[in-house]
Amino acid sequence: MKIVIKLCTMVIAIISLALAPSILYTQPVEAASHWCENQGKSQNWVNGCKQGWSDHDHCYSYNPDGESNAFASGYKVGWKHGSCK
């Protein structure tokens, strides 16, 4: 019985180590939307934030071609939160 418990413990530890990187680096698809919307900024800023985050996540070049300064400001913040992989 002790061998079974030790074996199960080892299996759980190995599985945990194998899955840890994928769990740590997974960003929910809606993370950008929720985070950007919860900042209490204007809609232009929120749109820029979402666009910047999305562009960086998809490895696009930095290009805040929005309609206002608020969009460009939000884009910059969103870009910093995104990550090109």
C-alpha positions as a printed Julia matrix, in Angstrom:
85×3 Matrix{Float64}:
   0.0    0.0     0.0
   2.87   2.38    0.77
   4.31   1.76   -2.68
   1.0    2.68   -4.34
   0.79   5.93   -2.36
   4.38   6.84   -3.22
   3.77   6.02   -6.87
   0.62   8.15   -6.98
   2.47  11.01   -5.31
   5.26  10.8    -7.88
   2.77  10.7   -10.78
   0.94  13.77   -9.46
   4.24  15.63   -9.02
   5.4   14.78  -12.54
   2.09  15.78  -14.1
   2.1   19.05  -12.14
   5.59  19.9   -13.35
   4.67  19.03  -16.92
   1.54  21.19  -16.92
   2.89  24.15  -14.92
   4.33  26.11  -17.88
   1.14  25.9   -19.91
  -0.95  27.0   -16.95
   1.35  29.9   -16.09
   1.61  31.3   -19.62
  -2.03  30.97  -20.66
  -3.85  34.27  -20.92
  -7.6   34.06  -21.25
  -8.86  35.37  -24.57
 -11.05  37.92  -22.83
  -8.33  39.16  -20.46
  -7.6   42.21  -22.6
 -11.25  43.19  -22.82
 -11.93  42.9   -19.12
  -8.71  44.55  -17.99
  -8.98  47.44  -20.43
 -12.65  48.06  -19.67
 -12.07  48.09  -15.91
  -9.63  51.02  -16.04
 -12.38  53.65  -16.04
 -11.1   55.38  -19.18
 -12.89  56.68  -22.28
 -14.17  54.33  -24.97
 -11.41  55.5   -27.35
  -8.8   54.62  -24.72
 -10.4   51.21  -24.14
 -10.47  50.5   -27.89
  -6.81  51.47  -28.18
  -5.89  49.3   -25.2
  -7.63  46.26  -26.68
  -6.07  46.87  -30.1
  -2.56  47.3   -28.69
  -2.85  44.17  -26.56
  -4.16  42.16  -29.51
  -1.5   43.47  -31.92
   1.31  42.56  -29.53
  -0.19  39.11  -28.85
  -0.28  38.47  -32.61
   3.29  39.79  -33.09
   2.18  42.71  -35.27
   4.26  45.88  -35.36
   3.57  48.74  -32.97
   1.08  50.89  -34.87
  -1.34  53.06  -32.86
  -3.24  54.34  -35.91
  -6.31  55.39  -33.98
  -8.58  58.36  -34.19
  -7.41  60.23  -31.09
  -4.71  60.78  -28.48
  -6.76  58.69  -26.05
  -6.64  55.77  -28.49
  -2.86  56.09  -28.84
  -2.46  56.28  -25.06
  -4.61  53.19  -24.55
  -2.78  51.39  -27.35
   0.55  51.99  -25.59
  -0.77  50.54  -22.32
  -2.36  47.55  -24.06
   0.84  46.89  -26.0
   2.77  46.64  -22.73
   0.35  43.98  -21.46
   0.44  41.88  -24.63
   3.2   39.42  -25.41
   4.48  38.16  -28.74
   5.21  34.43  -28.6
